[in-house]
């Protein structure tokens, strides 16, 4: 119960001793169950991760959306529940999300009372709500240049105004790093933009997937979803990179 309302989340428990807490947030109009399939993060329980898939508070078509302001308290309560249940008061915390879930993860990473070690934002990184963070947040963002839902260069709505590059630069500044990245062409269709030394706890990495759409890199989609959401990049695996940043292998 949070704020007088019953809230829900799915939890995948680790097979052994807990090593980390991961919170994986679904996109707008989606559900925790769909985020389980999309992110493939439940498999990380084999490496000791406690993985939670919370549900947004706003009903939307066949799923849910996130309330950027009021859902911060719910996510803090969810993290408290996970730490109490799994005895993980010192476990590193990662919050991740797809699209609207990435927008919520961006907000929680600088607004919640639980310190976030890693922010993993797929197709939805937004600027931090503060100009300078009290403690560093390692940021990994992934975005397709042909994302028609959340355009790489920004959109015309209040929820999607700044470009993804501007959002990454803002996180770099908030972490105390220069807003201009080092650029590496990893493959002909994948560029890595790095802000700060990559072993720094406040480093920001933006993976730009040329030609990709509103998709999660590394996850296969049905033909129907590919036609609607666009191409998937397999040059990088978002799930693996997020887990690696949290100290996994």
C-alpha positions in Angstrom: 0.0 0.0 0.0 1.4 3.4 -1.1 -0.5 6.6 -0.5 -3.6 4.6 0.2 -3.5 2.7 -3.0 -2.6 -0.9 -3.6 0.4 -1.2 -5.9 1.9 -4.2 -7.7 5.2 -5.5 -8.9 6.5 -8.8 -10.2 9.7 -10.1 -8.5 12.2 -12.6 -9.9 14.2 -14.0 -6.9 17.9 -15.0 -7.2 18.9 -18.6 -7.3 21.7 -18.0 -4.8 22.9 -15.2 -2.5 21.6 -11.7 -3.8 24.3 -9.6 -5.5 22.3 -6.7 -6.8 18.8 -5.1 -7.1 17.4 -4.3 -10.5 14.2 -2.5 -11.1 12.9 -2.8 -14.7 10.1 -0.5 -15.8 7.7 -1.1 -18.7 7.0 1.4 -21.4 3.8 3.5 -21.7 0.7 1.3 -22.4 2.7 -1.8 -21.6 2.8 -4.1 -18.5 5.3 -5.7 -16.2 4.8 -9.1 -17.9 5.7 -7.6 -21.3 8.8 -6.0 -19.8 9.9 -9.4 -18.5 9.9 -10.7 -22.0 11.4 -7.5 -23.6 14.3 -6.9 -21.2 15.2 -10.6 -20.6 16.4 -9.4 -17.1 14.7 -12.2 -15.2 17.6 -14.5 -16.4 20.0 -12.4 -14.3 18.7 -14.1 -11.2 21.1 -16.9 -12.1 23.9 -14.5 -11.4 22.4 -13.3 -8.1 20.2 -10.4 -9.2 16.9 -9.6 -7.6 14.8 -8.3 -10.5 11.6 -6.4 -9.9 9.1 -5.4 -12.6 6.8 -2.7 -11.1 3.5 -1.6 -12.6 2.7 2.1 -13.4 -0.2 3.9 -11.8 -2.1 5.3 -14.8 -4.3 2.9 -16.8 -3.6 3.3 -20.5 -5.2 1.2 -23.2 -4.2 -2.4 -22.5 -1.5 -1.4 -20.1 -0.2 1.3 -17.8 1.7 4.6 -17.7 4.0 6.2 -15.2 3.3 9.3 -13.1 6.6 11.1 -13.0 5.8 12.8 -9.7 3.6 10.5 -7.7 5.2 7.2 -8.7 8.6 8.1 -7.1 7.2 7.3 -3.7 6.0 3.9 -5.0 9.4 3.0 -6.4 11.1 4.0 -3.2 8.7 1.7 -1.3 9.3 -1.1 -3.7 13.1 -0.8 -3.2 12.5 -0.8 0.6 10.4 -3.9 0.2 13.1 -5.7 -1.9 15.9 -4.8 0.6 13.8 -6.0 3.5 12.8 -9.2 1.8 16.1 -10.2 0.4 18.4 -8.7 3.2 20.1 -6.4 0.7 20.7 -3.2 2.5 24.1 -2.8 0.9 23.3 -4.2 -2.6 23.8 -1.9 -5.5 20.7 -0.6 -7.1 20.0 -0.3 -10.9 16.9 1.2 -12.3 16.1 0.6 -16.0 13.2 1.1 -18.4 11.9 1.2 -21.9 10.4 4.3 -23.4 8.1 5.8 -20.7 9.7 3.5 -18.3 13.1 5.0 -19.1 11.6 8.4 -18.6 10.4 7.3 -15.1 13.8 5.7 -14.4 15.5 9.0 -15.3 13.3 10.8 -12.9 13.6 8.3 -10.0 17.4 8.2 -10.4 17.7 11.8 -9.3 14.5 12.2 -7.2 14.1 9.1 -5.0 15.6 8.7 -1.6 17.3 5.4 -2.5 20.7 5.9 -4.1 20.8 4.6 -7.6 24.1 3.1 -8.8 23.2 2.5 -12.5 20.5 4.0 -14.7 19.7 2.0 -17.9 17.5 3.9 -20.3 16.3 2.4 -23.5 14.5 4.6 -26.0 13.7 7.2 -23.4 16.6 8.9 -21.6 15.5 12.3 -20.2 17.4 15.1 -18.5 17.9 14.8 -14.7 15.6 16.9 -12.6 18.5 18.5 -10.8 21.6 20.3 -12.2 24.0 18.5 -9.9 23.7 15.1 -8.3 24.6 14.5 -4.6 26.1 11.1 -5.6 27.1 9.9 -9.0 24.9 7.8 -11.2 26.4 5.6 -13.9 24.2 6.2 -17.0 23.8 3.9 -20.0 21.4 5.0 -22.7 20.4 3.3 -26.0 18.5 4.9 -28.8 17.7 4.3 -32.4 18.1 7.1 -34.9 14.8 6.1 -36.6 12.7 6.0 -33.5 9.4 7.5 -34.6 7.8 7.4 -31.1 10.6 9.1 -29.2 12.7 10.8 -31.9 16.4 10.9 -31.3 16.5 14.7 -32.1 13.6 15.5 -29.8 9.9 16.0 -30.4 7.1 18.5 -30.1 5.5 17.4 -26.8 6.3 18.4 -23.3 7.2 14.8 -22.3 9.6 14.5 -25.3 11.1 17.9 -26.0 14.9 17.7 -25.6 17.0 15.5 -27.9 18.6 12.4 -26.6 22.0 14.0 -27.0 21.0 16.9 -24.9 19.7 14.6 -22.2 23.0 12.6 -22.1 25.0 15.9 -21.9 22.8 17.0 -19.0 23.5 13.8 -17.1 27.2 14.3 -17.8 27.1 17.8 -16.3 25.1 16.6 -13.3 27.8 14.0 -12.7 30.6 16.5 -13.0 31.8 15.6 -16.5 32.2 17.8 -19.6 29.1 17.8 -21.8 31.1 16.9 -25.0 31.6 13.2 -25.5 34.3 11.0 -26.9 33.1 9.3 -30.0 33.8 5.7 -31.1 32.4 4.0 -34.2 31.9 0.5 -32.9 30.4 -0.9 -36.1 29.1 0.8 -39.3 25.7 1.1 -37.6 26.6 1.6 -33.9 28.3 4.7 -32.3 29.3 4.9 -28.6 29.4 8.4 -27.1 31.3 8.4 -23.8 31.2 11.2 -21.2 34.0 10.8 -18.7 36.2 7.8 -18.0 34.2 4.7 -18.4 35.4 3.2 -15.1 34.2 6.4 -13.3 31.0 5.9 -11.2 29.4 8.9 -12.9 30.3 8.1 -16.5 27.6 8.4 -19.1 27.5 6.2 -22.2 25.1 6.7 -25.1 24.8 3.9 -27.6 23.4 5.4 -30.9 21.9 2.7 -33.1 21.7 4.0 -36.6 18.6 2.9 -38.5 17.1 1.3 -35.4 13.6 2.1 -34.2 11.7 2.2 -30.9 13.3 -1.1 -29.8 15.4 -2.8 -27.1 18.8 -3.6 -28.6 19.5 -7.4 -28.5 15.9 -8.5 -28.1 14.1 -10.2 -31.0 10.6 -9.1 -31.9 7.8 -10.6 -34.0 7.4 -9.4 -37.5 4.3 -7.4 -36.6 6.1 -5.5 -33.8 9.1 -4.8 -36.1 6.8 -3.3 -38.7 5.3 -1.1 -36.0 8.3 -0.2 -33.9 11.1 -0.5 -36.4 14.4 -2.2 -36.7 16.2 -3.9 -33.8 20.0 -3.4 -33.3 22.0 -6.5 -32.6 25.3 -4.7 -32.5 24.9 -4.2 -28.8 22.9 -6.0 -26.1 21.3 -3.4 -23.8 20.6 -6.0 -21.1 24.2 -7.3 -21.0 25.7 -3.8 -21.0 23.4 -2.6 -18.1 24.3 -5.7 -16.1 28.0 -5.3 -16.8 27.9 -1.7 -15.6 26.5 -2.9 -12.3 29.4 -5.2 -11.9 28.1 -8.4 -13.5 29.7 -10.4 -16.2 
